[in-house]
Amino acid sequence: MTSFKKLSEEQRRQYAEAIDIIENLIAQLSESDVAQGTLGDAEALIRQEGMNLTRKLKEGYLNQQNDRE
């Protein structure tokens, strides 16, 4: 697991789902079937997970704002 050393515990909690997506994406890109696939296959996976990541980062941001209120 990546430690994301620059993040506080609170930030790790607020952005936990986004962090999970990043870790899972890196793991998927490193797996033999994806690693041996085409660049187009990797790009499609990154595009799909990137959309999920964007959504979860927005949710994390909203969580952070709610916690500040």
PyMOL Python script that loads the backbone (N, CA, C, O; Angstrom):
from pymol import cmd

cmd.read_pdbstr("""\
ATOM      1  N   MET A   1       0.839  -1.188   0.000  1.00  0.00           N
ATOM      2  CA  MET A   1       0.000   0.000   0.000  1.00  0.00           C
ATOM      3  C   MET A   1       0.877   1.241   0.000  1.00  0.00           C
ATOM      4  O   MET A   1       1.872   1.319   0.721  1.00  0.00           O
ATOM      5  N   THR A   2       0.496   2.193  -0.807  1.00  0.00           N
ATOM      6  CA  THR A   2       1.195   3.461  -0.863  1.00  0.00           C
ATOM      7  C   THR A   2       0.842   4.253   0.383  1.00  0.00           C
ATOM      8  O   THR A   2      -0.304   4.241   0.832  1.00  0.00           O
ATOM      9  N   SER A   3       1.826   4.938   0.939  1.00  0.00           N
ATOM     10  CA  SER A   3       1.566   5.640   2.192  1.00  0.00           C
ATOM     11  C   SER A   3       1.030   7.049   1.995  1.00  0.00           C
ATOM     12  O   SER A   3       0.442   7.611   2.919  1.00  0.00           O
ATOM     13  N   PHE A   4       1.216   7.637   0.812  1.00  0.00           N
ATOM     14  CA  PHE A   4       0.781   9.015   0.591  1.00  0.00           C
ATOM     15  C   PHE A   4       1.261   9.877   1.756  1.00  0.00           C
ATOM     16  O   PHE A   4       0.464  10.482   2.474  1.00  0.00           O
ATOM     17  N   LYS A   5       2.572   9.917   1.925  1.00  0.00           N
ATOM     18  CA  LYS A   5       3.216  10.531   3.081  1.00  0.00           C
ATOM     19  C   LYS A   5       2.868  11.991   3.312  1.00  0.00           C
ATOM     20  O   LYS A   5       2.914  12.463   4.448  1.00  0.00           O
ATOM     21  N   LYS A   6       2.524  12.707   2.266  1.00  0.00           N
ATOM     22  CA  LYS A   6       2.232  14.129   2.417  1.00  0.00           C
ATOM     23  C   LYS A   6       0.822  14.399   2.929  1.00  0.00           C
ATOM     24  O   LYS A   6       0.477  15.543   3.225  1.00  0.00           O
ATOM     25  N   LEU A   7       0.007  13.353   3.035  1.00  0.00           N
ATOM     26  CA  LEU A   7      -1.374  13.519   3.480  1.00  0.00           C
ATOM     27  C   LEU A   7      -1.490  13.278   4.979  1.00  0.00           C
ATOM     28  O   LEU A   7      -0.836  12.396   5.537  1.00  0.00           O
ATOM     29  N   SER A   8      -2.324  14.068   5.608  1.00  0.00           N
ATOM     30  CA  SER A   8      -2.614  13.851   7.024  1.00  0.00           C
ATOM     31  C   SER A   8      -3.579  12.664   7.148  1.00  0.00           C
ATOM     32  O   SER A   8      -4.157  12.214   6.158  1.00  0.00           O
ATOM     33  N   GLU A   9      -3.737  12.183   8.343  1.00  0.00           N
ATOM     34  CA  GLU A   9      -4.698  11.096   8.583  1.00  0.00           C
ATOM     35  C   GLU A   9      -6.105  11.529   8.183  1.00  0.00           C
ATOM     36  O   GLU A   9      -6.868  10.748   7.616  1.00  0.00           O
ATOM     37  N   GLU A  10      -6.435  12.769   8.482  1.00  0.00           N
ATOM     38  CA  GLU A  10      -7.760  13.285   8.134  1.00  0.00           C
ATOM     39  C   GLU A  10      -7.941  13.308   6.616  1.00  0.00           C
ATOM     40  O   GLU A  10      -8.998  12.933   6.109  1.00  0.00           O
ATOM     41  N   GLN A  11      -6.919  13.745   5.899  1.00  0.00           N
ATOM     42  CA  GLN A  11      -6.996  13.758   4.437  1.00  0.00           C
ATOM     43  C   GLN A  11      -7.104  12.340   3.878  1.00  0.00           C
ATOM     44  O   GLN A  11      -7.843  12.103   2.923  1.00  0.00           O
ATOM     45  N   ARG A  12      -6.373  11.404   4.468  1.00  0.00           N
ATOM     46  CA  ARG A  12      -6.460  10.007   4.020  1.00  0.00           C
ATOM     47  C   ARG A  12      -7.874   9.476   4.199  1.00  0.00           C
ATOM     48  O   ARG A  12      -8.369   8.720   3.364  1.00  0.00           O
ATOM     49  N   ARG A  13      -8.520   9.870   5.285  1.00  0.00           N
ATOM     50  CA  ARG A  13      -9.898   9.440   5.536  1.00  0.00           C
ATOM     51  C   ARG A  13     -10.853  10.081   4.530  1.00  0.00           C
ATOM     52  O   ARG A  13     -11.713   9.407   3.963  1.00  0.00           O
ATOM     53  N   GLN A  14     -10.697  11.375   4.316  1.00  0.00           N
ATOM     54  CA  GLN A  14     -11.599  12.107   3.430  1.00  0.00           C
ATOM     55  C   GLN A  14     -11.482  11.637   1.975  1.00  0.00           C
ATOM     56  O   GLN A  14     -12.470  11.624   1.241  1.00  0.00           O
ATOM     57  N   TYR A  15     -10.293  11.260   1.573  1.00  0.00           N
ATOM     58  CA  TYR A  15     -10.029  10.865   0.190  1.00  0.00           C
ATOM     59  C   TYR A  15      -9.757   9.367   0.049  1.00  0.00           C
ATOM     60  O   TYR A  15      -9.138   8.941  -0.926  1.00  0.00           O
ATOM     61  N   ALA A  16     -10.206   8.581   0.998  1.00  0.00           N
ATOM     62  CA  ALA A  16      -9.896   7.149   1.027  1.00  0.00           C
ATOM     63  C   ALA A  16     -10.303   6.422  -0.258  1.00  0.00           C
ATOM     64  O   ALA A  16      -9.545   5.600  -0.773  1.00  0.00           O
ATOM     65  N   GLU A  17     -11.483   6.718  -0.769  1.00  0.00           N
ATOM     66  CA  GLU A  17     -11.948   6.021  -1.965  1.00  0.00           C
ATOM     67  C   GLU A  17     -11.113   6.398  -3.186  1.00  0.00           C
ATOM     68  O   GLU A  17     -10.853   5.547  -4.038  1.00  0.00           O
ATOM     69  N   ALA A  18     -10.693   7.647  -3.285  1.00  0.00           N
ATOM     70  CA  ALA A  18      -9.838   8.074  -4.390  1.00  0.00           C
ATOM     71  C   ALA A  18      -8.470   7.383  -4.297  1.00  0.00           C
ATOM     72  O   ALA A  18      -7.916   6.950  -5.308  1.00  0.00           O
ATOM     73  N   ILE A  19      -7.946   7.288  -3.103  1.00  0.00           N
ATOM     74  CA  ILE A  19      -6.663   6.622  -2.902  1.00  0.00           C
ATOM     75  C   ILE A  19      -6.765   5.148  -3.293  1.00  0.00           C
ATOM     76  O   ILE A  19      -5.851   4.602  -3.912  1.00  0.00           O
ATOM     77  N   ASP A  20      -7.864   4.514  -2.937  1.00  0.00           N
ATOM     78  CA  ASP A  20      -8.078   3.112  -3.315  1.00  0.00           C
ATOM     79  C   ASP A  20      -8.090   2.944  -4.831  1.00  0.00           C
ATOM     80  O   ASP A  20      -7.531   1.981  -5.356  1.00  0.00           O
ATOM     81  N   ILE A  21      -8.723   3.874  -5.529  1.00  0.00           N
ATOM     82  CA  ILE A  21      -8.772   3.787  -6.993  1.00  0.00           C
ATOM     83  C   ILE A  21      -7.366   3.896  -7.575  1.00  0.00           C
ATOM     84  O   ILE A  21      -7.011   3.139  -8.479  1.00  0.00           O
ATOM     85  N   ILE A  22      -6.568   4.825  -7.069  1.00  0.00           N
ATOM     86  CA  ILE A  22      -5.191   4.984  -7.556  1.00  0.00           C
ATOM     87  C   ILE A  22      -4.400   3.702  -7.328  1.00  0.00           C
ATOM     88  O   ILE A  22      -3.729   3.213  -8.237  1.00  0.00           O
ATOM     89  N   GLU A  23      -4.477   3.161  -6.124  1.00  0.00           N
ATOM     90  CA  GLU A  23      -3.735   1.934  -5.809  1.00  0.00           C
ATOM     91  C   GLU A  23      -4.186   0.767  -6.683  1.00  0.00           C
ATOM     92  O   GLU A  23      -3.361   0.005  -7.187  1.00  0.00           O
ATOM     93  N   ASN A  24      -5.500   0.632  -6.857  1.00  0.00           N
ATOM     94  CA  ASN A  24      -6.024  -0.462  -7.680  1.00  0.00           C
ATOM     95  C   ASN A  24      -5.628  -0.301  -9.145  1.00  0.00           C
ATOM     96  O   ASN A  24      -5.316  -1.285  -9.815  1.00  0.00           O
ATOM     97  N   LEU A  25      -5.638   0.922  -9.641  1.00  0.00           N
ATOM     98  CA  LEU A  25      -5.263   1.168 -11.024  1.00  0.00           C
ATOM     99  C   LEU A  25      -3.804   0.802 -11.261  1.00  0.00           C
ATOM    100  O   LEU A  25      -3.482   0.152 -12.255  1.00  0.00           O
ATOM    101  N   ILE A  26      -2.931   1.210 -10.367  1.00  0.00           N
ATOM    102  CA  ILE A  26      -1.515   0.858 -10.495  1.00  0.00           C
ATOM    103  C   ILE A  26      -1.339  -0.657 -10.457  1.00  0.00           C
ATOM    104  O   ILE A  26      -0.563  -1.213 -11.235  1.00  0.00           O
ATOM    105  N   ALA A  27      -2.052  -1.319  -9.562  1.00  0.00           N
ATOM    106  CA  ALA A  27      -1.971  -2.785  -9.483  1.00  0.00           C
ATOM    107  C   ALA A  27      -2.459  -3.423 -10.780  1.00  0.00           C
ATOM    108  O   ALA A  27      -1.838  -4.359 -11.282  1.00  0.00           O
ATOM    109  N   GLN A  28      -3.574  -2.918 -11.327  1.00  0.00           N
ATOM    110  CA  GLN A  28      -4.109  -3.479 -12.571  1.00  0.00           C
ATOM    111  C   GLN A  28      -3.146  -3.270 -13.730  1.00  0.00           C
ATOM    112  O   GLN A  28      -2.966  -4.169 -14.551  1.00  0.00           O
ATOM    113  N   LEU A  29      -2.532  -2.107 -13.810  1.00  0.00           N
ATOM    114  CA  LEU A  29      -1.587  -1.828 -14.885  1.00  0.00           C
ATOM    115  C   LEU A  29      -0.337  -2.696 -14.785  1.00  0.00           C
ATOM    116  O   LEU A  29       0.342  -2.937 -15.783  1.00  0.00           O
ATOM    117  N   SER A  30      -0.041  -3.159 -13.586  1.00  0.00           N
ATOM    118  CA  SER A  30       1.140  -3.989 -13.359  1.00  0.00           C
ATOM    119  C   SER A  30       0.868  -5.474 -13.547  1.00  0.00           C
ATOM    120  O   SER A  30       1.803  -6.264 -13.675  1.00  0.00           O
ATOM    121  N   GLU A  31      -0.415  -5.864 -13.564  1.00  0.00           N
ATOM    122  CA  GLU A  31      -0.744  -7.284 -13.735  1.00  0.00           C
ATOM    123  C   GLU A  31      -0.328  -7.747 -15.117  1.00  0.00           C
ATOM    124  O   GLU A  31      -0.346  -6.972 -16.073  1.00  0.00           O
ATOM    125  N   SER A  32       0.041  -8.995 -15.218  1.00  0.00           N
ATOM    126  CA  SER A  32       0.617  -9.509 -16.455  1.00  0.00           C
ATOM    127  C   SER A  32      -0.302  -9.364 -17.658  1.00  0.00           C
ATOM    128  O   SER A  32       0.178  -9.040 -18.744  1.00  0.00           O
ATOM    129  N   ASP A  33      -1.617  -9.593 -17.509  1.00  0.00           N
ATOM    130  CA  ASP A  33      -2.497  -9.515 -18.669  1.00  0.00           C
ATOM    131  C   ASP A  33      -2.631  -8.090 -19.189  1.00  0.00           C
ATOM    132  O   ASP A  33      -2.704  -7.887 -20.400  1.00  0.00           O
ATOM    133  N   VAL A  34      -2.665  -7.110 -18.312  1.00  0.00           N
ATOM    134  CA  VAL A  34      -2.743  -5.717 -18.753  1.00  0.00           C
ATOM    135  C   VAL A  34      -1.368  -5.240 -19.206  1.00  0.00           C
ATOM    136  O   VAL A  34      -1.247  -4.554 -20.221  1.00  0.00           O
ATOM    137  N   ALA A  35      -0.334  -5.601 -18.453  1.00  0.00           N
ATOM    138  CA  ALA A  35       1.022  -5.169 -18.789  1.00  0.00           C
ATOM    139  C   ALA A  35       1.450  -5.698 -20.156  1.00  0.00           C
ATOM    140  O   ALA A  35       2.240  -5.057 -20.850  1.00  0.00           O
ATOM    141  N   GLN A  36       0.939  -6.852 -20.544  1.00  0.00           N
ATOM    142  CA  GLN A  36       1.299  -7.433 -21.833  1.00  0.00           C
ATOM    143  C   GLN A  36       0.322  -7.030 -22.931  1.00  0.00           C
ATOM    144  O   GLN A  36       0.519  -7.391 -24.091  1.00  0.00           O
ATOM    145  N   GLY A  37      -0.722  -6.291 -22.586  1.00  0.00           N
ATOM    146  CA  GLY A  37      -1.701  -5.839 -23.569  1.00  0.00           C
ATOM    147  C   GLY A  37      -1.172  -4.661 -24.357  1.00  0.00           C
ATOM    148  O   GLY A  37       0.001  -4.297 -24.264  1.00  0.00           O
ATOM    149  N   THR A  38      -2.053  -4.081 -25.126  1.00  0.00           N
ATOM    150  CA  THR A  38      -1.664  -2.943 -25.949  1.00  0.00           C
ATOM    151  C   THR A  38      -1.744  -1.648 -25.145  1.00  0.00           C
ATOM    152  O   THR A  38      -2.357  -1.587 -24.080  1.00  0.00           O
ATOM    153  N   LEU A  39      -1.117  -0.638 -25.682  1.00  0.00           N
ATOM    154  CA  LEU A  39      -1.200   0.681 -25.063  1.00  0.00           C
ATOM    155  C   LEU A  39      -2.648   1.156 -25.061  1.00  0.00           C
ATOM    156  O   LEU A  39      -3.085   1.815 -24.118  1.00  0.00           O
ATOM    157  N   GLY A  40      -3.387   0.828 -26.106  1.00  0.00           N
ATOM    158  CA  GLY A  40      -4.800   1.196 -26.176  1.00  0.00           C
ATOM    159  C   GLY A  40      -5.609   0.578 -25.055  1.00  0.00           C
ATOM    160  O   GLY A  40      -6.502   1.222 -24.506  1.00  0.00           O
ATOM    161  N   ASP A  41      -5.302  -0.679 -24.706  1.00  0.00           N
ATOM    162  CA  ASP A  41      -5.987  -1.338 -23.591  1.00  0.00           C
ATOM    163  C   ASP A  41      -5.694  -0.610 -22.280  1.00  0.00           C
ATOM    164  O   ASP A  41      -6.591  -0.380 -21.469  1.00  0.00           O
ATOM    165  N   ALA A  42      -4.425  -0.254 -22.089  1.00  0.00           N
ATOM    166  CA  ALA A  42      -4.043   0.458 -20.864  1.00  0.00           C
ATOM    167  C   ALA A  42      -4.702   1.831 -20.819  1.00  0.00           C
ATOM    168  O   ALA A  42      -5.169   2.267 -19.767  1.00  0.00           O
ATOM    169  N   GLU A  43      -4.740   2.512 -21.964  1.00  0.00           N
ATOM    170  CA  GLU A  43      -5.372   3.831 -22.012  1.00  0.00           C
ATOM    171  C   GLU A  43      -6.862   3.754 -21.697  1.00  0.00           C
ATOM    172  O   GLU A  43      -7.400   4.624 -21.012  1.00  0.00           O
ATOM    173  N   ALA A  44      -7.526   2.722 -22.195  1.00  0.00           N
ATOM    174  CA  ALA A  44      -8.955   2.552 -21.915  1.00  0.00           C
ATOM    175  C   ALA A  44      -9.185   2.342 -20.424  1.00  0.00           C
ATOM    176  O   ALA A  44     -10.114   2.909 -19.849  1.00  0.00           O
ATOM    177  N   LEU A  45      -8.350   1.536 -19.805  1.00  0.00           N
ATOM    178  CA  LEU A  45      -8.467   1.300 -18.368  1.00  0.00           C
ATOM    179  C   LEU A  45      -8.222   2.597 -17.595  1.00  0.00           C
ATOM    180  O   LEU A  45      -8.964   2.923 -16.668  1.00  0.00           O
ATOM    181  N   ILE A  46      -7.190   3.328 -17.977  1.00  0.00           N
ATOM    182  CA  ILE A  46      -6.879   4.586 -17.311  1.00  0.00           C
ATOM    183  C   ILE A  46      -8.020   5.585 -17.491  1.00  0.00           C
ATOM    184  O   ILE A  46      -8.377   6.296 -16.552  1.00  0.00           O
ATOM    185  N   ARG A  47      -8.586   5.640 -18.678  1.00  0.00           N
ATOM    186  CA  ARG A  47      -9.703   6.557 -18.939  1.00  0.00           C
ATOM    187  C   ARG A  47     -10.903   6.216 -18.059  1.00  0.00           C
ATOM    188  O   ARG A  47     -11.508   7.094 -17.443  1.00  0.00           O
ATOM    189  N   GLN A  48     -11.235   4.933 -18.011  1.00  0.00           N
ATOM    190  CA  GLN A  48     -12.386   4.498 -17.210  1.00  0.00           C
ATOM    191  C   GLN A  48     -12.160   4.775 -15.730  1.00  0.00           C
ATOM    192  O   GLN A  48     -13.013   5.360 -15.062  1.00  0.00           O
ATOM    193  N   GLU A  49     -11.024   4.358 -15.229  1.00  0.00           N
ATOM    194  CA  GLU A  49     -10.749   4.569 -13.804  1.00  0.00           C
ATOM    195  C   GLU A  49     -10.503   6.037 -13.491  1.00  0.00           C
ATOM    196  O   GLU A  49     -10.755   6.494 -12.376  1.00  0.00           O
ATOM    197  N   GLY A  50     -10.010   6.770 -14.476  1.00  0.00           N
ATOM    198  CA  GLY A  50      -9.802   8.205 -14.285  1.00  0.00           C
ATOM    199  C   GLY A  50     -11.109   8.937 -14.039  1.00  0.00           C
ATOM    200  O   GLY A  50     -11.165   9.873 -13.241  1.00  0.00           O
ATOM    201  N   MET A  51     -12.158   8.510 -14.727  1.00  0.00           N
ATOM    202  CA  MET A  51     -13.476   9.116 -14.496  1.00  0.00           C
ATOM    203  C   MET A  51     -13.955   8.820 -13.084  1.00  0.00           C
ATOM    204  O   MET A  51     -14.495   9.695 -12.407  1.00  0.00           O
ATOM    205  N   ASN A  52     -13.757   7.582 -12.643  1.00  0.00           N
ATOM    206  CA  ASN A  52     -14.121   7.222 -11.263  1.00  0.00           C
ATOM    207  C   ASN A  52     -13.289   8.009 -10.268  1.00  0.00           C
ATOM    208  O   ASN A  52     -13.803   8.482  -9.255  1.00  0.00           O
ATOM    209  N   LEU A  53     -11.998   8.148 -10.560  1.00  0.00           N
ATOM    210  CA  LEU A  53     -11.107   8.891  -9.672  1.00  0.00           C
ATOM    211  C   LEU A  53     -11.545  10.345  -9.554  1.00  0.00           C
ATOM    212  O   LEU A  53     -11.575  10.898  -8.455  1.00  0.00           O
ATOM    213  N   THR A  54     -11.880  10.957 -10.666  1.00  0.00           N
ATOM    214  CA  THR A  54     -12.334  12.347 -10.645  1.00  0.00           C
ATOM    215  C   THR A  54     -13.562  12.501  -9.758  1.00  0.00           C
ATOM    216  O   THR A  54     -13.647  13.440  -8.966  1.00  0.00           O
ATOM    217  N   ARG A  55     -14.502  11.591  -9.889  1.00  0.00           N
ATOM    218  CA  ARG A  55     -15.716  11.642  -9.072  1.00  0.00           C
ATOM    219  C   ARG A  55     -15.381  11.500  -7.583  1.00  0.00           C
ATOM    220  O   ARG A  55     -15.920  12.228  -6.749  1.00  0.00           O
ATOM    221  N   LYS A  56     -14.496  10.568  -7.258  1.00  0.00           N
ATOM    222  CA  LYS A  56     -14.149  10.347  -5.850  1.00  0.00           C
ATOM    223  C   LYS A  56     -13.321  11.489  -5.278  1.00  0.00           C
ATOM    224  O   LYS A  56     -13.424  11.792  -4.090  1.00  0.00           O
ATOM    225  N   LEU A  57     -12.496  12.129  -6.116  1.00  0.00           N
ATOM    226  CA  LEU A  57     -11.766  13.306  -5.639  1.00  0.00           C
ATOM    227  C   LEU A  57     -12.728  14.448  -5.319  1.00  0.00           C
ATOM    228  O   LEU A  57     -12.545  15.158  -4.330  1.00  0.00           O
ATOM    229  N   LYS A  58     -13.742  14.621  -6.148  1.00  0.00           N
ATOM    230  CA  LYS A  58     -14.753  15.645  -5.868  1.00  0.00           C
ATOM    231  C   LYS A  58     -15.485  15.328  -4.574  1.00  0.00           C
ATOM    232  O   LYS A  58     -15.733  16.223  -3.765  1.00  0.00           O
ATOM    233  N   GLU A  59     -15.831  14.066  -4.373  1.00  0.00           N
ATOM    234  CA  GLU A  59     -16.490  13.669  -3.128  1.00  0.00           C
ATOM    235  C   GLU A  59     -15.581  13.912  -1.931  1.00  0.00           C
ATOM    236  O   GLU A  59     -16.035  14.375  -0.885  1.00  0.00           O
ATOM    237  N   GLY A  60     -14.291  13.600  -2.086  1.00  0.00           N
ATOM    238  CA  GLY A  60     -13.338  13.853  -1.005  1.00  0.00           C
ATOM    239  C   GLY A  60     -13.244  15.329  -0.683  1.00  0.00           C
ATOM    240  O   GLY A  60     -13.173  15.721   0.482  1.00  0.00           O
ATOM    241  N   TYR A  61     -13.243  16.146  -1.727  1.00  0.00           N
ATOM    242  CA  TYR A  61     -13.214  17.595  -1.523  1.00  0.00           C
ATOM    243  C   TYR A  61     -14.441  18.059  -0.745  1.00  0.00           C
ATOM    244  O   TYR A  61     -14.334  18.861   0.182  1.00  0.00           O
ATOM    245  N   LEU A  62     -15.604  17.546  -1.132  1.00  0.00           N
ATOM    246  CA  LEU A  62     -16.827  17.912  -0.418  1.00  0.00           C
ATOM    247  C   LEU A  62     -16.790  17.435   1.028  1.00  0.00           C
ATOM    248  O   LEU A  62     -17.237  18.147   1.928  1.00  0.00           O
ATOM    249  N   ASN A  63     -16.262  16.236   1.256  1.00  0.00           N
ATOM    250  CA  ASN A  63     -16.103  15.744   2.635  1.00  0.00           C
ATOM    251  C   ASN A  63     -15.219  16.678   3.432  1.00  0.00           C
ATOM    252  O   ASN A  63     -15.514  17.003   4.582  1.00  0.00           O
ATOM    253  N   GLN A  64     -14.133  17.107   2.814  1.00  0.00           N
ATOM    254  CA  GLN A  64     -13.200  18.020   3.482  1.00  0.00           C
ATOM    255  C   GLN A  64     -13.897  19.321   3.835  1.00  0.00           C
ATOM    256  O   GLN A  64     -13.730  19.831   4.943  1.00  0.00           O
ATOM    257  N   GLN A  65     -14.679  19.869   2.908  1.00  0.00           N
ATOM    258  CA  GLN A  65     -15.387  21.121   3.168  1.00  0.00           C
ATOM    259  C   GLN A  65     -16.425  20.954   4.272  1.00  0.00           C
ATOM    260  O   GLN A  65     -16.580  21.834   5.119  1.00  0.00           O
ATOM    261  N   ASN A  66     -17.133  19.829   4.264  1.00  0.00           N
ATOM    262  CA  ASN A  66     -18.132  19.566   5.310  1.00  0.00           C
ATOM    263  C   ASN A  66     -17.471  19.447   6.676  1.00  0.00           C
ATOM    264  O   ASN A  66     -18.018  19.921   7.671  1.00  0.00           O
ATOM    265  N   ASP A  67     -16.299  18.817   6.735  1.00  0.00           N
ATOM    266  CA  ASP A  67     -15.604  18.664   7.998  1.00  0.00           C
ATOM    267  C   ASP A  67     -15.131  20.007   8.547  1.00  0.00           C
ATOM    268  O   ASP A  67     -15.001  20.172   9.760  1.00  0.00           O
ATOM    269  N   ARG A  68     -14.877  20.953   7.672  1.00  0.00           N
ATOM    270  CA  ARG A  68     -14.414  22.284   8.104  1.00  0.00           C
ATOM    271  C   ARG A  68     -15.551  23.134   8.664  1.00  0.00           C
ATOM    272  O   ARG A  68     -15.316  24.070   9.428  1.00  0.00           O
ATOM    273  N   GLU A  69     -16.778  22.804   8.280  1.00  0.00           N
ATOM    274  CA  GLU A  69     -17.916  23.608   8.733  1.00  0.00           C
ATOM    275  C   GLU A  69     -18.339  23.279  10.125  1.00  0.00           C
ATOM    276  O   GLU A  69     -19.285  23.876  10.640  1.00  0.00           O
TER     277      GLU A  69
END
""", "prot")
cmd.dss("prot")
cmd.show_as("cartoon", "prot")
cmd.util.cbc("prot")
cmd.orient("prot")
